[in-house]
Every structure is written in C-alpha cells, then in structure tokens.
C-alpha cells in the first residue's frame, strides 16, 4: 500500500464504527511512503526505531483525528514487528489499556476466508436486523493543523544552529557516513506550529517524518 490508499479506507471504516460517526475516505488525511528513503531508514536504526505506515484514528474533544502517514516508531513497540503481508490494529481504551489484534492482511486464502465468513454470517441472519454502532451523521473532524505530535527532521549540516534557534535546544543527530547533513526530533507541538517553524529553515530541510510516542 505504497500511497496509503488502502489504509485510508480502513481508517475511515474503523473510525466510523468506533466513534459512532460517519467518516469517509475523503475525510482521512493520506500520505504514502514514496518519500521515505534509505537514509531515513539509517537514521531510524541509529535511534533504535523503525518506520511504519500507520493509520491513526482518535476521538478527541475537538473532533475525530483520521490520518494515514509514515511514522517513526520505537523498535520495541508491538507494531514495529508487523511485517510482510500481516496487518495489526493497536487499540488504546480508557479501561482496556493497550491491546493489539494481529493477522494476515493479504493473500488469496486469508481474503477468501474473510469473504466466505461474511457470506456465512449473512446467510445465518436472513431477515434479521443486527444492531451496529454506526451513525450516518457526518463526523466532526479535528483540523490537521491542530493535531499535536513530535517530528523527525533531516536538515543540511550548516542549518543545525538555526534549527536550535527555531525549535529550541533540540538534540542534533549525526551519522558518520553522512557528514553533510544531520537530524533532530522536535518537542510536541501542533502540525500548524511545526510547519510555521519549518518554513523558517526553508530549503535547508531534507525530510520530515512524524514520530509515534
């Protein structure tokens, strides 16, 4: 799912069911992995992280967050071990805490199993209305500029001091094999504030990736 389109549709369905509102694919901010480079992966390894394409849905007082994009994630996080054709849904509940549901997400046999399971379920409930937590009312969405988080930023080496002035006393990360550049991770801030600060560095920015806490 290079462009994140499949994940975006799944986020829309899951958010609609979980939050009792109608979230459509068009509501989901979607960013694929086409801009991720081998250099980004090297930085991730240096920091004990990996890069995953994640779909995120959150119910907040300001509205529902629905987005898909690459994220830096700690290598010890359960989602970091999800590879190949496997998918996982990681859930955090007020009472439940953290839980993860993991299994095959592609392939002819897993897909056929899911389809046949739905057909059998429908056949067992002919002429029966099954109550679901689904509301046709359009969801109130939280603007992307107001979504908070931390960000990994790669910059040209000569911009390191400027980055510290703009983003505060961030820790500069360097790789010996890449002497012409460096990177840092910001404190938590809104997407809007991050973009405003990033604009002050301008063409010194090489890459940016969100960080999962």
C-alpha positions as CSV (number, residue, x, y, z in Angstrom):
1,X,0.0,0.0,0.0
2,X,2.6,2.5,-1.2
3,X,0.3,5.5,-1.3
4,X,-1.7,4.6,1.8
5,X,-5.0,4.4,0.0
6,X,-6.0,1.0,1.3
7,X,-5.0,2.0,4.9
8,X,-7.0,5.3,4.5
9,X,-10.2,3.4,3.6
10,X,-9.7,1.0,6.6
11,X,-9.2,4.0,8.9
12,X,-12.5,5.5,7.6
13,X,-14.4,2.3,8.3
14,X,-12.8,1.7,11.8
15,X,-13.2,5.3,12.9
16,X,-16.9,5.2,11.8
17,X,-17.6,2.0,13.8
18,X,-15.5,3.0,16.8
19,X,-16.7,6.6,17.2
20,X,-20.4,6.3,16.1
21,X,-20.0,8.8,13.3
22,X,-19.6,8.7,9.5
23,X,-16.0,9.1,8.5
24,X,-15.4,8.9,4.7
25,X,-12.2,8.2,2.9
26,X,-12.2,11.8,1.7
27,X,-12.0,12.9,5.4
28,X,-8.8,10.9,6.0
29,X,-5.5,12.7,5.5
30,X,-3.5,10.2,3.5
31,X,0.3,10.3,2.9
32,X,2.2,7.3,1.5
33,X,5.7,6.1,1.8
34,X,7.1,7.3,-1.6
35,X,9.2,10.0,0.1
36,X,10.8,7.6,2.6
37,X,14.5,7.0,1.6
38,X,17.2,4.6,2.6
39,X,18.8,7.5,4.5
40,X,15.7,7.9,6.6
41,X,15.9,4.2,7.5
42,X,19.5,4.6,8.5
43,X,18.6,7.4,10.9
44,X,15.8,5.3,12.3
45,X,18.1,2.4,13.0
46,X,20.6,4.8,14.7
47,X,17.8,5.9,17.1
48,X,16.5,2.4,17.8
49,X,13.4,3.0,15.7
50,X,11.8,1.7,12.6
51,X,9.5,3.4,10.0
52,X,5.9,2.1,9.6
53,X,3.0,3.3,7.5
54,X,0.3,3.8,10.2
55,X,-3.4,4.7,10.1
56,X,-4.4,6.7,13.1
57,X,-8.0,7.4,14.4
58,X,-8.6,9.2,17.7
59,X,-11.7,10.6,19.3
60,X,-10.8,13.9,20.9
61,X,-12.9,16.8,22.4
62,X,-12.0,18.9,19.4
63,X,-13.1,16.3,16.9
64,X,-12.0,13.0,15.3
65,X,-8.5,12.6,14.0
66,X,-8.3,10.4,11.0
67,X,-5.0,10.2,9.1
68,X,-2.5,7.8,7.4
69,X,1.2,8.5,7.1
70,X,4.6,7.1,7.8
71,X,5.8,7.3,11.4
72,X,9.0,6.7,13.3
73,X,8.2,4.1,16.0
74,X,10.3,2.6,18.7
75,X,11.7,-0.8,17.8
76,X,10.3,-2.3,21.0
77,X,6.7,-1.2,20.2
78,X,4.4,-4.2,19.2
79,X,3.6,-2.5,15.9
80,X,7.3,-2.4,14.9
81,X,7.3,-6.2,14.4
82,X,4.4,-6.2,11.9
83,X,5.9,-7.1,8.6
84,X,5.2,-8.6,5.1
85,X,1.5,-9.3,4.4
86,X,0.5,-9.0,8.1
87,X,-1.7,-6.3,9.5
88,X,-2.3,-5.2,13.0
89,X,-4.8,-3.0,14.9
90,X,-3.5,-1.4,18.0
91,X,-6.2,-0.1,20.4
92,X,-6.0,2.1,23.5
93,X,-9.1,2.2,25.6
94,X,-9.9,4.1,28.8
95,X,-10.5,0.8,30.7
96,X,-8.8,-1.7,28.5
97,X,-5.5,0.0,28.2
98,X,-3.4,-1.3,25.2
99,X,-4.4,-4.3,23.0
100,X,-3.3,-5.4,19.6
101,X,-5.1,-7.6,17.1
102,X,-2.7,-9.2,14.5
103,X,-3.1,-11.5,11.5
104,X,-2.8,-11.9,7.7
105,X,-3.9,-8.9,5.8
106,X,-3.4,-10.1,2.2
107,X,-3.2,-13.2,0.1
108,X,-5.8,-15.3,-1.7
109,X,-6.6,-17.7,1.2
110,X,-6.9,-15.1,4.0
111,X,-9.0,-12.9,1.8
112,X,-11.2,-15.8,0.7
113,X,-11.6,-16.8,4.4
114,X,-12.8,-13.3,5.3
115,X,-15.3,-13.2,2.3
116,X,-16.7,-16.6,3.0
117,X,-17.0,-15.8,6.7
118,X,-19.1,-12.7,5.8
119,X,-21.3,-14.7,3.4
120,X,-22.0,-17.4,6.0
121,X,-22.7,-14.8,8.7
122,X,-25.2,-13.1,6.3
123,X,-26.9,-16.4,5.5
124,X,-27.3,-17.2,9.2
125,X,-29.1,-13.9,9.8
126,X,-31.5,-13.8,6.9
127,X,-34.4,-11.3,7.6
128,X,-32.7,-10.3,10.9
129,X,-31.7,-6.8,11.7
130,X,-28.4,-6.7,13.5
131,X,-27.8,-3.6,15.6
132,X,-24.4,-2.0,14.9
133,X,-22.7,1.1,16.3
134,X,-23.0,3.0,13.1
135,X,-24.3,6.6,12.7
136,X,-24.9,8.3,9.4
137,X,-24.2,11.7,10.9
138,X,-21.0,13.2,9.4
139,X,-18.2,13.2,11.9
140,X,-16.8,16.4,13.3
141,X,-13.1,16.3,12.3
142,X,-10.2,17.8,14.1
143,X,-8.3,20.1,11.7
144,X,-4.9,18.6,10.8
145,X,-3.1,21.9,11.8
146,X,-4.4,21.3,15.3
147,X,-3.1,17.7,15.6
148,X,-0.2,17.5,18.0
149,X,2.9,15.3,17.9
150,X,6.6,15.2,17.6
151,X,8.5,15.3,14.3
152,X,11.8,13.9,12.9
153,X,13.5,16.4,10.7
154,X,16.6,16.0,8.5
155,X,18.5,19.1,7.5
156,X,21.7,20.3,5.9
157,X,24.6,20.4,8.4
158,X,25.0,24.2,8.2
159,X,21.4,24.7,9.4
160,X,22.0,23.0,12.7
161,X,22.4,26.1,14.8
162,X,19.5,27.8,13.1
163,X,17.3,24.7,13.8
164,X,18.2,25.1,17.5
165,X,17.2,28.7,17.5
166,X,13.8,27.9,15.8
167,X,12.9,24.6,17.6
168,X,14.7,25.1,20.9
169,X,17.7,23.2,22.2
170,X,17.0,20.0,20.2
171,X,19.5,17.2,20.2
172,X,21.3,17.0,16.9
173,X,21.7,13.5,15.5
174,X,24.6,12.8,13.0
175,X,25.6,9.8,11.0
176,X,29.3,9.4,10.3
177,X,28.7,8.3,6.7
178,X,26.6,11.5,6.0
179,X,28.8,14.4,7.0
180,X,26.9,17.0,5.0
181,X,23.6,16.6,7.0
182,X,22.1,15.9,10.4
183,X,18.7,15.5,12.0
184,X,16.7,16.2,15.2
185,X,13.4,15.4,16.8
186,X,11.1,18.2,17.9
187,X,9.2,18.6,21.1
188,X,5.5,18.0,21.0
189,X,3.6,20.8,19.0
190,X,0.7,21.2,16.7
191,X,1.1,20.5,13.0
192,X,0.4,24.1,12.2
193,X,3.2,25.4,14.6
194,X,5.6,22.8,13.2
195,X,5.0,23.9,9.6
196,X,5.5,27.6,10.6
197,X,8.8,26.8,12.3
198,X,9.9,24.6,9.4
199,X,9.3,27.4,7.0
200,X,12.0,29.5,8.8
201,X,14.6,26.9,7.8
202,X,13.3,26.8,4.3
203,X,15.4,24.9,1.7
204,X,17.7,23.6,4.4
205,X,15.1,20.8,5.1
206,X,15.8,17.5,3.5
207,X,13.0,15.3,5.0
208,X,10.4,15.2,7.8
209,X,8.6,12.2,9.4
210,X,6.1,12.2,12.3
211,X,7.1,10.3,15.4
212,X,4.8,8.0,17.4
213,X,5.1,8.3,21.1
